[in-house]
C-alpha cells in the first residue's frame, strides 16, 4: 500500500515489529558517500599548469594525460582558475589560427566552483549538473587536494547500483 502526498512518496512496510512508514527522506538517511571516500580510492593527483603557459602547452598536457581539464595554479599552488577542453574549443572558434600561442591566463575560467572532502557526492553531482561543468577541484584548508570529474561520479554511482542489485539478489535467493 502506498500513498502520494505532494512530491513525497510514502510506503507502509509490515515487519515483525509492526508497521513502519517509509518516506523518501528516511530512505536517503543512510550514510552518503563523500568526496573523501572517492578520493581515498581514486587518489589525490591533480594536473596543474601555470597561468603564463601557452595554450599549446595545455593542449599537449591534456592530450598526453588523457584528461579534460587542468587546474591553473600559481607557484605556491594557489588555485587561480581552471582550463578545460571546452574553454579551448570556444577560443578556437573565436580566434581561428591565433589561439594556441595565447596564454592560459587569458583563456581560463576564473570563477571556479570547488568542493571539500566532506561534501557529499550527490551535492557535487548536483553542482556540476546545475553549473553545466564536468570537473571540480577539491580544496581543503585552502590547499588543492584532488579533482573530481563527472566520470568519477558516474562510475561511483554505477558501482553503488551494482552493489545494491547484488544485495537484492542475495536477499531474494537467501
C-alpha positions in Angstrom: 0.0 0.0 0.0 1.4 3.4 -0.8 0.1 7.0 -0.9 1.3 10.1 -2.7 1.5 13.2 -0.7 2.8 16.2 -2.6 6.1 15.1 -4.2 6.9 12.7 -1.4 6.0 9.1 -1.7 5.3 7.0 1.4 5.1 3.3 1.7 3.8 1.2 4.5 6.0 -1.8 5.4 4.8 -4.7 7.5 7.6 -6.1 9.8 7.8 -8.4 12.8 7.9 -5.3 15.0 4.7 -3.8 13.5 4.0 -1.3 10.7 6.7 1.2 9.7 6.2 4.2 7.3 9.0 5.0 4.9 9.5 8.3 3.1 11.9 9.5 0.6 13.8 11.3 3.4 14.1 8.3 5.6 15.3 6.2 2.7 18.0 8.7 2.0 19.3 8.9 5.5 21.8 6.1 5.1 25.4 7.3 5.2 26.0 9.1 2.0 29.3 8.8 0.2 31.6 11.8 0.5 34.3 13.3 -1.7 36.8 11.9 0.7 35.5 8.4 0.2 36.0 8.7 -3.6 39.4 10.4 -3.3 40.6 7.6 -1.0 40.0 5.2 -3.9 40.9 7.4 -6.8 43.9 9.3 -5.4 44.6 13.0 -5.0 46.6 13.5 -8.2 45.8 16.9 -9.8 47.4 18.0 -13.0 48.2 21.8 -12.9 49.5 24.4 -15.2 50.8 27.9 -14.6 48.9 30.9 -15.9 51.7 32.2 -18.2 51.9 28.9 -20.1 50.8 28.9 -23.7 47.6 27.2 -24.7 49.7 24.9 -26.9 51.4 23.6 -23.8 48.0 23.0 -22.2 46.7 21.1 -25.3 49.7 18.8 -25.2 49.2 18.2 -21.5 45.5 17.4 -21.9 46.3 15.0 -24.8 49.2 13.2 -23.1 47.5 12.7 -19.8 44.1 11.8 -21.4 42.3 14.4 -19.2 39.7 17.1 -19.9 40.9 20.0 -17.7 43.9 21.4 -16.0 43.8 23.4 -12.7 45.6 26.7 -13.0 47.8 27.5 -10.0 50.5 30.0 -9.0 54.0 28.9 -7.8 52.6 28.4 -4.3 49.9 26.0 -5.5 47.1 28.5 -5.0 44.1 27.9 -7.2 43.7 30.7 -9.8 41.4 29.0 -12.3 40.7 26.0 -14.5 41.2 25.4 -18.2 39.0 22.9 -19.8 38.8 21.5 -23.3 35.6 23.4 -23.6 37.4 26.7 -22.9 40.0 25.9 -25.6 37.3 25.0 -28.2 35.4 28.2 -27.6 38.6 30.2 -28.1 39.5 28.3 -31.2 36.1 29.3 -32.7 36.6 33.0 -31.7 40.2 33.3 -32.9 40.9 30.7 -35.5 44.6 30.3 -36.3 45.6 32.6 -33.4 44.6 30.6 -30.4 47.5 28.3 -29.4 50.1 31.0 -28.8 47.7 32.7 -26.3 48.3 32.3 -22.6 46.4 30.0 -20.2 45.6 33.0 -18.1 43.8 34.8 -21.0 41.5 31.8 -21.6 41.0 30.0 -18.2 37.8 30.1 -16.3 38.5 32.3 -13.3 35.3 31.6 -11.3 35.9 28.0 -10.2 33.4 26.1 -8.2 35.2 23.8 -5.7 34.2 21.3 -3.1 35.6 20.0 0.1 36.4 16.4 1.1 33.5 16.4 3.4 30.9 17.3 0.8 28.6 14.5 -0.3 29.0 13.2 -3.8 25.3 13.9 -4.5 25.8 17.6 -3.7 28.9 17.7 -6.0 26.9 16.0 -8.8 24.1 18.5 -8.4 26.5 21.4 -8.5 28.1 20.1 -11.7 24.8 19.5 -13.3 23.4 22.9 -12.3 26.6 24.7 -13.4 27.0 22.6 -16.6 30.6 21.7 -16.0 32.4 18.3 -15.7 35.5 19.0 -13.5 35.6 20.2 -9.9 38.7 20.8 -7.8 38.7 19.6 -4.2 40.1 22.1 -1.7 40.7 21.6 2.0 42.1 24.4 4.3 43.0 26.4 1.2 45.0 23.6 -0.3 44.2 21.8 -3.6 43.9 18.2 -2.6 42.1 16.5 -5.5 40.0 16.7 -8.7 36.6 15.1 -9.4 35.2 14.5 -12.8 31.7 13.7 -13.9 33.1 10.4 -14.9 34.3 9.7 -11.4 30.8 10.3 -10.0 29.0 8.3 -12.6 31.4 5.3 -12.1 30.9 5.5 -8.4 27.1 5.6 -8.8 27.2 2.6 -11.1 29.3 0.6 -8.6 26.7 1.5 -5.9 23.9 0.3 -8.1 25.7 -2.9 -8.9 26.2 -3.5 -5.2 22.6 -2.7 -4.3 21.4 -5.1 -7.1 23.7 -7.8 -5.7 22.3 -7.3 -2.2 18.8 -7.6 -3.5 19.6 -10.8 -5.4 21.2 -12.2 -2.2 18.1 -11.2 -0.2 15.7 -12.9 -2.7 17.8 -16.0 -3.1 18.6 -16.3 0.6 
